[in-house]
Amino acid sequence: MAVLSFSSKYQHRLVLFLLLAILSSGSQLVKGYFSIEEATVDDIRLAFQRNRLTSRQLVEFYIERIKRLNPNLNAVLEVNPDALYLADKADHERKIKAPVSFSKLHGIPLLVKDNIATKDKLNTTAGSFALLGSVVPRDAGVVTKLRKAGAIILGKASLTEWSAFRGNVPSGWNARGGQGVNPYASGVTPCGSSSGSAISAAANFATITLGTETDGSIICPSSLNSVVGIKPTIGLTSRAGVIPISQRQDTVGPICRTVSDAAYVLDVIAGVDKNDKATIEKSKYIPKGGYAQFLRPDGLKGKRLGVVRHPYFEFNISQETDTILVNTFEQHLSTLRKNGAVVIDHLQISNIDEILNDESSESTALVAEFKIYLNAYLQELVTSPVRSTADVIAFNKKNFKLEKIKEYGQELLIAAEATNGIGKAEKAALATLARWTRNGFVKLMSKYKLDALVASGGSAFPFENIDKILAIGGFPGVTVPAGYFQRVPFGIFFGGLKGSEPKLIEIAYGFEQATKIRKPPSLKS
């Protein structure tokens, strides 16, 4: 990892400097015992404006924190060796009042998941040694937008190798970085392939982070690491330059500590990218004036929220645990009602059991799509040790110790290589997925005129969740911290129809402001 030396003496001095800066800034957070590590985009922007904080100081702070804590968490694969240069550039732009300096994300450091291409000194490998040293042709579409807004690419967050599409790989593990660790409870899975982004957001390794999702990979890690995750409508954000699984299900979204920060990121990364045709059609969903305008404390008022008890509030762990979780979510449903939402309870998705009991349709489509899209991505690389799924499989066999092939296998890669495009079986699977979506989630949302479906967010415990429903239909959702059970975080999730991000942000922000549940993990170096 590329990190810079940073003395303990200077660190303490910087901490004191930042604390005094924030205290004198008049931030409302001071009254709630403001923590430097929990600073939001708005807090940092205010400190910038009052000349009490620089991007260089902020980047130095994060680099030192990563240096101290990442060896125990394995959430960051690399730190950008040009991060301080980029910070100095941002400081200069604010000093001369360059137009870009008025952007919300200007001078803000962020970590991007290691399947998102950056045309710089950082690697883009999906956590695999097979892509170490490969050279991407350009920044990913979302990275281009972030750079244009003046954000600082601080480094690459870890992930489940190949975004959990290699074999029986544990959540959060990859060959390059090892096993990612949940900062709240080390024995609990960090969940999902965007685990490194969620761990990093929770542990304050950057102001904001970026993740990707095919099926649950933003939703689940956000829930288990007590952060906010937005899974956008498919095509709302560009997937160009992202190591793919399926263009039909892949999406890129923010993972942050607050709903407001996530909305600011979505404002920057949503929109047309000529290298991802889906963004052209989906740009119709972007509201005039952006997403930040929907950060309304009264955002719950008048919203119609559906509750499907089976299976989204069936925990099936132990009587004591079930009682605690049920009571917690009942309190949350009460909070939603008290803040003006219309909660329509005990609804049913008519085909939910068919969807949950069918384990083949989604996987049949995904393995074929994975080969098609991964091969296309690899072929476009300027330089790469591998150019196809067959090459990746061969690399893993040759380097089986390095990649732990005997322990974790590569069955999904092998299954993908065995496919031959979208044939009869794949077309039948895709038709099944479309039928599920049309006759299930869409039908329910339309029948009851719902703004969102409420669910227990992410696989925090062994119960079914809403990930699959949203994944196969390309629908958006937002996860917000909902509580802790024996130190393990869990979230509440709001999912809606395509393009419903404005309503989901209103709902999520209204819930967050009414509850303010998130608390940072207790970390020791």
C-alpha positions as CSV (number, residue, x, y, z in Angstrom):
1,M,0.0,0.0,0.0
2,A,1.3,3.4,-0.9
3,V,1.2,5.5,2.3
4,L,3.0,8.5,3.5
5,S,4.9,8.9,6.8
6,F,2.9,10.9,9.4
7,S,4.3,11.4,12.9
8,S,2.3,10.7,16.0
9,K,3.2,14.2,17.3
10,Y,1.9,15.8,14.1
11,Q,-1.2,13.7,14.1
12,H,-2.2,14.9,17.6
13,R,-1.5,18.5,16.6
14,L,-3.7,18.1,13.5
15,V,-6.5,16.5,15.6
16,L,-6.4,19.5,18.0
17,F,-6.3,21.9,15.1
18,L,-9.3,20.3,13.4
19,L,-11.3,20.2,16.7
20,L,-10.7,23.9,17.3
21,A,-11.5,24.7,13.7
22,I,-14.9,22.9,13.9
23,L,-15.7,24.2,17.3
24,S,-15.1,27.8,16.1
25,S,-17.1,27.1,13.0
26,G,-20.4,27.2,14.7
27,S,-21.4,23.7,13.5
28,Q,-24.6,22.4,15.0
29,L,-22.9,19.1,15.5
30,V,-20.7,20.5,18.2
31,K,-23.7,20.4,20.6
32,G,-23.9,16.7,20.0
33,Y,-20.2,16.2,20.9
34,F,-18.9,16.4,17.4
35,S,-16.4,13.8,16.3
36,I,-13.8,14.7,13.7
37,E,-14.0,11.3,12.2
38,E,-17.7,11.6,11.6
39,A,-17.4,14.9,9.7
40,T,-19.9,15.3,6.9
41,V,-19.5,16.9,3.5
42,D,-21.3,20.0,4.8
43,D,-19.1,20.2,7.9
44,I,-15.9,20.0,5.9
45,R,-17.2,22.5,3.3
46,L,-17.9,25.0,6.1
47,A,-14.4,24.5,7.5
48,F,-13.0,25.0,4.0
49,Q,-15.0,28.2,3.6
50,R,-13.8,29.6,6.9
51,N,-10.2,28.8,6.1
52,R,-9.9,26.5,9.1
53,L,-9.2,23.3,7.2
54,T,-7.4,22.4,4.0
55,S,-7.8,19.4,1.7
56,R,-4.1,18.6,2.4
57,Q,-4.8,18.4,6.1
58,L,-7.9,16.2,5.5
59,V,-6.0,13.8,3.2
60,E,-3.1,13.6,5.6
61,F,-5.6,12.8,8.4
62,Y,-7.2,9.9,6.4
63,I,-3.9,8.5,5.2
64,E,-2.6,8.3,8.8
65,R,-5.9,6.7,9.9
66,I,-5.7,4.1,7.1
67,K,-2.1,3.4,8.1
68,R,-3.0,2.8,11.7
69,L,-6.3,0.9,11.4
70,N,-6.4,-0.8,8.0
71,P,-4.0,-3.6,9.0
72,N,-6.8,-4.8,11.2
73,L,-9.7,-4.2,8.8
74,N,-8.3,-4.8,5.3
75,A,-10.7,-2.4,3.8
76,V,-8.3,-0.4,1.6
77,L,-6.1,-2.0,-1.0
78,E,-4.1,1.0,-2.1
79,V,-3.8,4.7,-1.3
80,N,-3.3,7.0,-4.3
81,P,0.4,8.3,-4.3
82,D,-0.9,11.5,-5.9
83,A,-3.5,12.2,-3.2
84,L,-1.5,15.0,-1.6
85,Y,-0.8,16.6,-5.0
86,L,-4.6,16.5,-5.7
87,A,-5.3,18.0,-2.3
88,D,-2.9,20.9,-2.9
89,K,-4.5,21.4,-6.3
90,A,-7.9,21.6,-4.7
91,D,-6.7,24.0,-2.0
92,H,-5.3,26.3,-4.7
93,E,-8.5,26.2,-6.7
94,R,-10.5,27.3,-3.6
95,K,-8.0,30.0,-3.0
96,I,-8.4,31.5,-6.5
97,K,-12.1,30.8,-6.4
98,A,-12.0,28.6,-9.5
99,P,-15.5,27.7,-10.7
100,V,-15.1,24.0,-9.8
101,S,-14.3,24.9,-6.2
102,F,-18.0,25.7,-5.6
103,S,-19.0,22.0,-6.2
104,K,-20.2,20.2,-3.1
105,L,-17.5,17.5,-3.5
106,H,-14.6,19.8,-4.4
107,G,-11.6,18.8,-2.3
108,I,-13.4,15.9,-0.7
109,P,-11.4,12.6,-0.5
110,L,-13.2,9.4,-1.5
111,L,-12.4,5.7,-1.9
112,V,-13.7,3.8,-4.9
113,K,-14.2,0.1,-5.0
114,D,-11.4,-1.8,-6.8
115,N,-13.6,-2.8,-9.7
116,I,-14.0,0.9,-10.8
117,A,-11.3,2.0,-13.2
118,T,-9.1,4.9,-12.5
119,K,-6.6,6.1,-15.1
120,D,-3.9,7.0,-12.7
121,K,-1.2,5.2,-10.6
122,L,-3.8,3.0,-8.9
123,N,-4.5,-0.6,-10.0
124,T,-8.0,-1.8,-10.9
125,T,-8.1,-5.5,-10.2
126,A,-11.4,-6.7,-8.6
127,G,-9.1,-7.9,-5.9
128,S,-7.4,-10.5,-8.1
129,F,-3.7,-10.9,-8.9
130,A,-4.8,-11.8,-12.4
131,L,-5.4,-8.1,-13.2
132,L,-2.5,-6.6,-11.2
133,G,-0.5,-4.4,-13.5
134,S,-3.3,-4.1,-16.1
135,V,-3.7,-0.6,-17.6
136,V,-7.2,0.8,-18.2
137,P,-8.0,2.9,-21.3
138,R,-9.7,5.6,-19.3
139,D,-11.3,6.6,-16.1
140,A,-14.7,4.9,-15.4
141,G,-17.6,7.1,-16.3
142,V,-18.4,7.9,-12.6
143,V,-14.8,8.7,-11.9
144,T,-14.7,11.2,-14.7
145,K,-17.7,12.9,-13.2
146,L,-16.1,12.9,-9.7
147,R,-12.9,14.4,-11.0
148,K,-14.8,17.1,-12.9
149,A,-16.5,18.0,-9.6
150,G,-13.1,18.3,-7.9
151,A,-13.3,15.2,-5.7
152,I,-10.0,13.6,-4.7
153,I,-9.5,9.9,-5.5
154,L,-7.9,8.8,-2.2
155,G,-7.5,5.2,-3.1
156,K,-9.1,1.8,-3.9
157,A,-11.4,0.0,-1.4
158,S,-11.3,-3.7,-1.1
159,L,-14.1,-6.1,-2.1
160,T,-15.1,-9.7,-2.4
161,E,-12.9,-10.9,-5.3
162,W,-14.4,-10.6,-8.7
163,S,-17.4,-9.0,-7.0
164,A,-18.3,-12.4,-5.4
165,F,-18.4,-14.1,-8.9
166,R,-15.5,-16.4,-8.7
167,G,-16.5,-19.3,-6.4
168,N,-17.2,-20.0,-2.8
169,V,-15.2,-16.9,-1.7
170,P,-16.1,-15.5,1.7
171,S,-17.7,-12.0,1.7
172,G,-15.0,-9.4,1.9
173,W,-12.1,-11.6,0.9
174,N,-9.8,-11.2,-2.0
175,A,-6.4,-12.5,-2.8
176,R,-4.7,-9.1,-2.9
177,G,-6.0,-7.8,0.4
178,G,-7.1,-10.7,2.5
179,Q,-10.3,-10.9,4.5
180,G,-12.2,-7.6,5.2
181,V,-13.3,-7.2,8.8
182,N,-16.5,-5.8,10.1
183,P,-15.4,-2.8,12.3
184,Y,-18.2,-3.4,14.8
185,A,-17.8,-7.1,15.3
186,S,-14.8,-8.8,13.9
187,G,-16.5,-12.2,13.8
188,V,-19.4,-11.0,11.8
189,T,-19.3,-10.9,8.0
190,P,-18.9,-7.4,6.4
191,C,-21.2,-8.8,3.7
192,G,-21.5,-8.1,0.0
193,S,-18.9,-7.5,-2.6
194,S,-18.7,-3.7,-1.7
195,S,-17.6,-4.6,1.8
196,G,-14.4,-2.6,1.6
197,S,-16.3,0.6,0.7
198,A,-18.8,0.1,3.6
199,I,-16.0,-0.8,6.1
200,S,-14.1,2.3,5.0
201,A,-17.1,4.6,5.3
202,A,-17.9,3.2,8.8
203,A,-14.3,3.4,9.9
204,N,-13.8,6.9,8.6
205,F,-11.1,6.1,6.1
206,A,-12.6,8.7,3.7
207,T,-15.3,11.3,3.7
208,I,-17.3,9.2,1.2
209,T,-17.0,5.9,-0.7
210,L,-18.3,4.4,-3.9
211,G,-19.6,0.8,-4.3
212,T,-21.3,-1.3,-7.0
213,E,-24.1,-3.8,-6.8
214,T,-25.4,-6.7,-8.9
215,D,-27.5,-8.3,-6.2
216,G,-27.2,-7.0,-2.7
217,S,-23.6,-5.7,-2.8
218,I,-24.4,-2.2,-1.7
219,I,-27.5,-2.9,0.3
220,C,-26.1,-5.7,2.5
221,P,-22.6,-4.2,3.5
222,S,-24.2,-0.8,4.2
223,S,-26.6,-2.5,6.6
224,L,-24.0,-4.6,8.4
225,N,-21.5,-1.7,8.7
226,S,-24.1,0.8,9.9
227,V,-23.8,3.2,7.0
228,V,-26.1,4.6,4.3
229,G,-26.1,3.0,0.9
230,I,-28.0,4.0,-2.3
231,K,-28.5,1.4,-5.0
232,P,-29.5,3.5,-8.0
233,T,-31.9,2.5,-10.8
234,I,-30.0,0.5,-13.4
235,G,-28.5,2.9,-15.9
236,L,-28.9,6.0,-13.8
237,T,-25.1,5.9,-13.1
238,S,-22.6,4.8,-15.7
239,R,-21.1,1.3,-15.6
240,A,-18.5,2.1,-18.2
241,G,-15.1,1.2,-16.9
242,V,-16.5,-1.0,-14.2
243,I,-15.3,-4.6,-14.1
244,P,-18.7,-6.2,-14.9
245,I,-21.0,-9.0,-14.1
246,S,-24.2,-8.0,-15.9
247,Q,-25.1,-4.8,-17.6
248,R,-28.7,-5.8,-16.9
249,Q,-28.2,-5.8,-13.1
250,D,-24.9,-3.8,-12.4
251,T,-25.2,-0.4,-10.9
252,V,-22.8,2.1,-9.1
253,G,-23.8,4.0,-6.0
254,P,-22.6,5.9,-2.9
255,I,-21.9,4.3,0.5
256,C,-21.6,7.1,3.1
257,R,-22.3,7.8,6.7
258,T,-25.3,10.1,6.1
259,V,-28.1,10.3,3.6
260,S,-27.1,13.8,2.7
261,D,-23.6,12.8,1.7
262,A,-25.0,10.0,-0.4
263,A,-27.4,12.4,-2.1
264,Y,-24.5,14.8,-2.9
265,V,-22.5,11.9,-4.5
266,L,-25.5,10.8,-6.5
267,D,-25.9,14.3,-7.8
268,V,-22.4,14.1,-9.2
269,I,-22.3,10.6,-10.6
270,A,-25.8,10.3,-12.1
271,G,-26.3,11.2,-15.8
272,V,-25.3,10.6,-19.4
273,D,-22.1,8.9,-20.3
274,K,-21.6,8.2,-24.0
275,N,-19.7,5.0,-23.1
276,D,-22.8,3.5,-21.4
277,K,-25.9,3.8,-23.6
278,A,-28.3,2.9,-20.8
279,T,-27.5,6.3,-19.2
280,I,-29.0,8.1,-22.1
281,E,-32.5,6.7,-21.7
282,K,-32.3,6.6,-17.8
283,S,-31.3,10.2,-17.6
284,K,-35.0,11.0,-17.9
285,Y,-35.3,10.0,-14.2
286,I,-32.9,12.7,-13.0
287,P,-34.9,15.6,-11.4
288,K,-34.3,19.1,-12.4
289,G,-32.3,20.7,-9.6
290,G,-30.8,17.3,-8.6
291,Y,-31.2,15.1,-5.6
292,A,-30.0,17.2,-2.7
293,Q,-33.3,19.2,-2.8
294,F,-35.1,16.1,-1.5
295,L,-33.1,16.2,1.8
296,R,-36.3,17.3,3.7
297,P,-36.7,16.6,7.4
298,D,-40.5,16.2,6.8
299,G,-39.8,13.8,3.9
300,L,-41.9,11.1,5.4
301,K,-45.1,13.2,5.3
302,G,-47.7,11.7,3.0
303,K,-45.5,8.9,1.7
304,R,-47.3,5.5,1.2
305,L,-45.1,2.8,2.5
306,G,-45.8,-0.9,2.1
307,V,-44.8,-3.6,4.6
308,V,-44.5,-7.2,3.4
309,R,-44.1,-9.4,6.5
310,H,-43.3,-12.5,4.6
311,P,-40.3,-12.8,4.2
312,Y,-38.9,-9.4,5.0
313,F,-39.7,-9.4,8.8
314,E,-39.2,-13.1,9.5
315,F,-36.0,-13.5,11.4
316,N,-36.0,-17.1,12.5
317,I,-32.9,-17.0,14.7
318,S,-33.9,-17.5,18.3
319,Q,-37.0,-16.5,20.3
320,E,-35.0,-13.8,22.3
321,T,-33.4,-12.4,19.2
322,D,-36.6,-12.5,17.1
323,T,-38.4,-10.6,19.9
324,I,-35.8,-7.9,20.0
325,L,-35.7,-7.4,16.3
326,V,-39.4,-7.5,15.8
327,N,-39.9,-4.9,18.6
328,T,-37.2,-2.7,17.1
329,F,-38.8,-2.7,13.7
330,E,-42.3,-2.2,15.1
331,Q,-40.9,0.9,16.8
332,H,-39.5,2.1,13.4
333,L,-42.8,1.5,11.7
334,S,-44.4,3.6,14.5
335,T,-41.8,6.3,13.9
336,L,-42.7,6.3,10.2
337,R,-46.4,6.8,11.0
338,K,-45.7,9.5,13.6
339,N,-43.8,11.4,11.0
340,G,-46.6,11.4,8.6
341,A,-46.1,8.3,6.5
342,V,-49.1,6.1,5.6
343,V,-47.9,2.6,6.5
344,I,-49.9,-0.2,4.7
345,D,-49.1,-3.4,6.6
346,H,-49.4,-7.1,5.9
347,L,-49.1,-6.9,2.2
348,Q,-48.0,-9.8,0.0
349,I,-45.9,-10.2,-3.1
350,S,-48.0,-12.8,-4.9
351,N,-45.1,-14.7,-6.4
352,I,-42.5,-14.3,-3.6
353,D,-42.2,-18.0,-2.8
354,E,-41.7,-18.9,-6.5
355,I,-38.9,-16.3,-6.6
356,L,-37.2,-17.5,-3.4
357,N,-37.5,-21.2,-4.3
358,D,-36.0,-20.8,-7.8
359,E,-32.3,-20.7,-7.4
360,S,-31.4,-21.2,-11.1
361,S,-33.1,-18.5,-13.3
362,E,-31.0,-15.5,-12.1
363,S,-27.7,-17.5,-12.0
364,T,-28.4,-19.0,-15.4
365,A,-28.6,-15.5,-16.9
366,L,-25.7,-14.0,-14.8
367,V,-23.1,-16.6,-15.7
368,A,-23.7,-16.2,-19.4
369,E,-23.7,-12.4,-19.1
370,F,-20.6,-12.4,-17.0
371,K,-18.5,-14.1,-19.7
372,I,-19.8,-11.8,-22.4
373,Y,-19.2,-8.5,-20.5
374,L,-16.0,-9.5,-18.7
375,N,-14.4,-10.6,-22.0
376,A,-15.4,-7.3,-23.5
377,Y,-13.9,-5.4,-20.6
378,L,-10.6,-7.4,-20.7
379,Q,-10.3,-7.0,-24.5
380,E,-10.4,-3.2,-24.1
381,L,-7.6,-2.9,-21.6
382,V,-4.5,-1.2,-22.9
383,T,-2.3,-3.8,-21.1
384,S,-3.4,-6.9,-19.2
385,P,-2.0,-10.3,-18.1
386,V,-5.4,-11.8,-19.0
387,R,-7.8,-11.2,-21.9
388,S,-10.7,-13.6,-21.3
389,T,-12.4,-15.7,-18.6
390,A,-10.4,-18.7,-19.9
391,D,-7.2,-16.7,-19.2
392,V,-8.4,-15.9,-15.7
393,I,-9.2,-19.5,-15.0
394,A,-5.8,-20.5,-16.3
395,F,-4.0,-17.9,-14.2
396,N,-5.8,-19.1,-11.1
397,K,-4.8,-22.7,-11.7
398,K,-1.2,-21.7,-12.2
399,N,-1.2,-19.5,-9.1
400,F,-3.5,-21.6,-7.0
401,K,-1.7,-20.9,-3.7
402,L,-1.7,-17.1,-4.3
403,E,-5.4,-17.1,-5.2
404,K,-6.4,-19.9,-2.7
405,I,-8.1,-21.8,-5.3
406,K,-8.1,-25.1,-3.3
407,E,-9.8,-23.3,-0.4
408,Y,-12.4,-21.1,-2.3
409,G,-12.6,-22.5,-5.8
410,Q,-13.5,-20.8,-9.1
411,E,-16.8,-22.6,-9.9
412,L,-18.6,-19.5,-11.2
413,L,-15.8,-18.6,-13.5
414,I,-15.7,-22.1,-14.9
415,A,-19.6,-22.1,-15.3
416,A,-19.3,-18.8,-17.1
417,E,-16.6,-20.1,-19.5
418,A,-18.8,-23.1,-20.3
419,T,-21.6,-20.8,-21.7
420,N,-21.9,-19.8,-25.3
421,G,-23.8,-16.5,-25.4
422,I,-27.5,-16.0,-24.8
423,G,-29.1,-19.2,-25.9
424,K,-32.4,-20.9,-25.4
425,A,-31.8,-21.6,-21.7
426,E,-30.7,-18.0,-21.0
427,K,-33.6,-16.5,-22.9
428,A,-36.0,-18.7,-20.9
429,A,-34.3,-17.5,-17.6
430,L,-34.6,-13.9,-18.7
431,A,-38.2,-14.3,-19.5
432,T,-38.8,-15.8,-16.1
433,L,-37.1,-12.9,-14.4
434,A,-39.2,-10.4,-16.3
435,R,-42.4,-12.2,-15.4
436,W,-41.4,-12.3,-11.7
437,T,-40.9,-8.5,-11.8
438,R,-44.0,-7.7,-13.7
439,N,-46.4,-10.0,-11.7
440,G,-44.7,-9.4,-8.3
441,F,-43.1,-6.2,-7.1
442,V,-44.5,-3.9,-9.9
443,K,-48.0,-5.2,-9.5
444,L,-47.9,-4.7,-5.7
445,M,-46.4,-1.2,-5.9
446,S,-49.0,-0.2,-8.5
447,K,-52.0,-1.8,-6.8
448,Y,-51.5,0.1,-3.5
449,K,-49.9,3.2,-5.1
450,L,-46.8,2.8,-2.9
451,D,-43.9,5.2,-2.8
452,A,-41.7,2.5,-1.3
453,L,-41.6,-0.9,0.2
454,V,-40.1,-1.1,3.7
455,A,-37.8,-4.1,4.6
456,S,-35.2,-5.1,7.1
457,G,-32.2,-4.0,5.2
458,G,-29.6,-6.4,4.0
459,S,-28.7,-9.9,5.2
460,A,-27.7,-8.9,8.7
461,F,-29.2,-12.1,10.0
462,P,-30.2,-15.4,8.2
463,F,-33.5,-14.2,6.8
464,E,-34.6,-13.4,3.3
465,N,-34.4,-9.7,2.1
466,I,-35.4,-7.5,-0.7
467,D,-32.1,-7.6,-2.6
468,K,-33.1,-10.2,-5.2
469,I,-36.4,-8.5,-6.0
470,L,-34.7,-5.2,-6.7
471,A,-31.7,-6.8,-8.5
472,I,-33.7,-8.7,-11.1
473,G,-35.9,-5.7,-11.9
474,G,-33.3,-3.0,-11.9
475,F,-35.0,-1.0,-9.1
476,P,-33.4,1.4,-6.7
477,G,-33.2,1.3,-2.9
478,V,-31.7,3.1,0.1
479,T,-30.4,1.5,3.3
480,V,-30.2,3.5,6.6
481,P,-28.9,2.4,10.0
482,A,-31.7,1.0,12.1
483,G,-30.0,-0.4,15.2
484,Y,-27.5,-2.8,16.8
485,F,-28.0,-6.2,18.3
486,Q,-25.1,-7.5,20.4
487,R,-22.9,-4.9,18.6
488,V,-23.9,-6.1,15.2
489,P,-25.5,-3.3,13.1
490,F,-28.6,-3.7,11.0
491,G,-30.4,-1.4,8.6
492,I,-33.9,-0.5,7.4
493,F,-34.4,-0.6,3.7
494,F,-36.7,1.4,1.4
495,G,-37.1,0.2,-2.2
496,G,-39.1,1.7,-5.0
497,L,-39.8,1.6,-8.8
498,K,-37.4,2.8,-11.4
499,G,-36.6,6.5,-11.1
500,S,-38.0,6.8,-7.6
501,E,-34.7,8.0,-6.0
502,P,-36.2,11.5,-5.1
503,K,-38.9,9.9,-3.0
504,L,-36.5,7.3,-1.5
505,I,-34.1,10.1,-0.5
506,E,-37.0,12.0,1.2
507,I,-38.1,8.9,3.1
508,A,-34.6,7.8,4.1
509,Y,-33.6,11.3,5.2
510,G,-36.8,11.8,7.1
511,F,-36.2,8.5,8.9
512,E,-32.6,9.3,9.6
513,Q,-33.4,12.7,11.0
514,A,-36.2,11.3,13.2
515,T,-34.0,8.5,14.7
516,K,-30.2,9.4,14.3
517,I,-29.3,5.8,15.1
518,R,-25.8,5.6,13.6
519,K,-22.8,5.5,16.0
520,P,-19.2,5.0,15.0
521,P,-17.4,1.7,15.7
522,S,-14.9,1.5,18.6
523,L,-11.6,1.0,16.9
524,K,-8.1,0.4,18.3
525,S,-4.9,0.4,16.3
